[in-house]
Amino acid sequence: MDRNSRIFVAGHRGLVGSAIVRRLTEAGYGNLITRDRSQLDLTNQAEVRTFFERERIDLVYLAAAKVGGILANDRFGGDFIRDNLLIQTNVIDSAWRAGVRKLLFLGSSCLYPKHAEQPIREDALLSGPMEPSNKPYAIAKIAGITMCQAYRRQFGFNAISAMPSNLYGPGDHFDPETSHALPGMIRRFHDAKMAEDPTVTLWGTGTPRREFLYSDDMADACVHLMEHYDDEEIINVGPGDDIAIADLAALIRDTVGYPGTLTHDLSKPDGHPRKLMDVQRLFATGWRPKVPLEEGLRRTYAWFLEHAAPERIRQAAE
Ligand SMILES: NC(=O)c1ccc[n+]([C@@H]2O[C@H](COP(=O)([O-])OP(=O)(O)OC[C@H]3O[C@@H](n4cnc5c(N)ncnc54)[C@H](OP(=O)(O)O)[C@@H]3O)[C@@H](O)[C@H]2O)c1
């Protein structure tokens, strides 16, 4: 792919978008175009159209979205369905109209049916009832995937869709109310360490297994797919293995250096026993993750201490 291509990374300040910018820069792509929300609100159709008409973009990484954990999805379902439908519709349609050569759209492993067979293959999408808690987000994202496929078929637009697993890394959201599970755990162990609490309590038995991919690996996969994948079929992006939540919690406790103990609140539900995606299709293209979980957690916690720890934020505000 031409290293001088004009590349728009939408959502460049987010977890995935910032990692894509780092990866593209490292790979020698020098012509990156970014806009933060105050410069370009992607929910605003007129602004997005004008932006694409003016900027003569070649490639689009669509990493802007309204994203959050279970609580946020539950409370703000209206925001999730509206913002995601608007952002993706505006970007995909305007990109096609302006003659963009290729676009990468991001779905999520949580779009698959609640009881999909494990490991989850790409053809499981829409094969059964979905998890109700994130339905507004999932329906919006599935509309985005379908839009990419329909624009490819009707208009010949080279739009591809990837299905990332749970992601984590520098730039993640650590708010206890709205974050995903892994950064939420980092925050809880850190807060317990600072407050010298003797125990941290984990919901459920800790036996459910989940998969986690480091954001730099996700970005590397995105660039790889942009360079090598041109199919209308969605493609899973994950580490290919999973870990029990209790083992993840122990790893995070060690990374944070929390000296207390870990207990389980067995009155709380466990959720699905396993969520692992089948990544054979991706691995067949020659891609593999590079950052082991221990290393990724170490880097993420270092970033958290520098940028997102509550005492750090208080310090910066003073
Ligand atoms: N994180 C995960 O575990 C995970 C897992 C599977 C799939 N994904 C997918 O990966 C993609 C990126 O997720 P992420 O975790 O990187 O999310 P993120 O950290 O929340 O970043 C999202 C980015 O989108 C921008 N954005 C949101 N609304 C916007 C608007 N109206 N106009 C302009 N920019 C807007 C945000 O800007 P502000 O900084 O101004 O808010 C932010 O930079 C999403 O499509 C998500 O569905 C993520």
The ligand as an ORCA input file, in Angstrom:
! r2SCAN-3c Opt
* xyz 0 1
  N     -12.539     -1.240     23.698
  C     -12.904     -2.477     23.433
  O     -12.739     -3.401     24.267
  C     -13.518     -2.812     22.100
  C     -13.881     -4.152     21.858
  C     -14.446     -4.476     20.647
  C     -14.642     -3.512     19.675
  N     -14.280     -2.208     19.916
  C     -14.510     -1.235     18.846
  O     -13.337     -0.514     18.553
  C     -13.677      0.817     18.168
  C     -12.869      1.810     18.993
  O     -13.154      1.611     20.373
  P     -12.281      2.272     21.537
  O     -12.273      1.306     22.652
  O     -11.007      2.789     20.954
  O     -13.230      3.476     21.954
  P     -12.822      4.857     22.670
  O     -11.533      4.700     23.400
  O     -14.012      5.283     23.451
  O     -12.582      5.844     21.458
  C     -13.642      6.239     20.642
  C     -13.244      7.486     19.916
  O     -14.354      7.922     19.131
  C     -14.473      9.327     19.265
  N     -15.836      9.765     19.073
  C     -16.955      9.332     19.683
  N     -18.015     10.029     19.261
  C     -17.564     10.935     18.377
  C     -18.172     11.961     17.607
  N     -19.485     12.186     17.671
  N     -17.383     12.716     16.797
  C     -16.057     12.516     16.739
  N     -15.422     11.569     17.438
  C     -16.167     10.783     18.251
  C     -14.051      9.605     20.708
  O     -13.723     10.962     20.826
  P     -13.666     11.681     22.262
  O     -12.281     11.375     22.749
  O     -13.910     13.093     21.945
  O     -14.743     11.049     23.101
  C     -12.866      8.650     20.840
  O     -11.695      9.241     20.359
  C     -15.176      0.960     18.348
  O     -15.802      0.813     17.107
  C     -15.541     -0.194     19.250
  O     -16.828     -0.629     18.993
  C     -13.713     -1.835     21.104
*
